[in-house]
Amino acid sequence: MADFKKALKKKQIEKDLRRDLGRDPSKEDVEMAIKALRPRRETDWITTKVIKACHLGRLSSDVFEAQTNLVAVMQPWNVLRSQLQALLP
């Protein structure tokens, strides 16, 4: 996970440099930008940035919307289900 986060950070820095410089950054540009950052060890925790970088993360808004819809449907269903179970022997 730490290696994935390092690669993700490097990719983001390259993207930012490309936007700022108006050209593809050289390896030296990227290395200098990484060294300019505060040194920090990457943890093995799964963060929102990691989730968004994954395939499902790109679809996370659809997943959260579907989950909200399911919750909205399940609340009335749970009440009706309890009533039906009470009627059955």
N, C-alpha and C positions, 0 to 999 in steps of 0.2 A: 504494500500500500504506500509506503514511504517513497519508493521509486516512482510509482505512478504519480504521486503528488509532485515530485521534483520535475518530472517530464511535463506535467500539466502547467506548472509554474513557468517553466522554460518556454513552453508554447505560447502562454499568455504574454510573456515579456517580448517574444519575437513579434507577436501580433501588435502589441503596443508600439514597439520600435518601428515597425513597418508603417504604421499610421503616422507616427511623429516625424520620421525621417523622409517619408515619401518614396522609399525604396526598400528593397529587401536588406535587412541588416546582415552584416558580416558576423562570422563566429566571434570575432574580437568584440564587436559591439554588444553581442548578447552576453558574453562572459563578463565584460565590464559592468553591464547593467545588473547581472546577478551578484557580482562582488560588491556593488554599491548598496545592495539590500542588507538589512540587519541580519547577521547570521542566526539562523534558527533551524533546529532539527525538526524534521517532519515527523508527525506522529502517525500511528497506524489507525487512527480513528477515521471512520467514514463520515465525511462532511457533506454539506449540501453542494459544494463545488464539485466534489467527486461524483455525486449522484447526477448532477447536471451534465457532467462530461460523459456519462454512460448513455447507452441507447435509450433506456427507460427514462433517464433524466430529461432528455429532450422532449419526451411525451408526458412529463410529470403533470403539467397543467390538465391534460386530458384525464390522467389517472385520478387526480384529486377531484376533478369535476364528477367523474363517474362514481367515486367514493361518496361524495356529497349527495348525489342522486340516490344511491343505494340506501344511505342512512335515512333520507327523506321518505323512501318507500317502506323501509323496514319498521319504522316506528309505528305506523298504523297497523301494519301486518302483525307485529308482535301482540298487540292488544286483541286483534281478531283471532289470532292463533290460540291465545290463552282462553278466550271464550269458547272456541271450538273444542279444545281439549277438556274444558269443564263439562261440556255436553256429552262427550264420549264416555262410555262405561269404563 
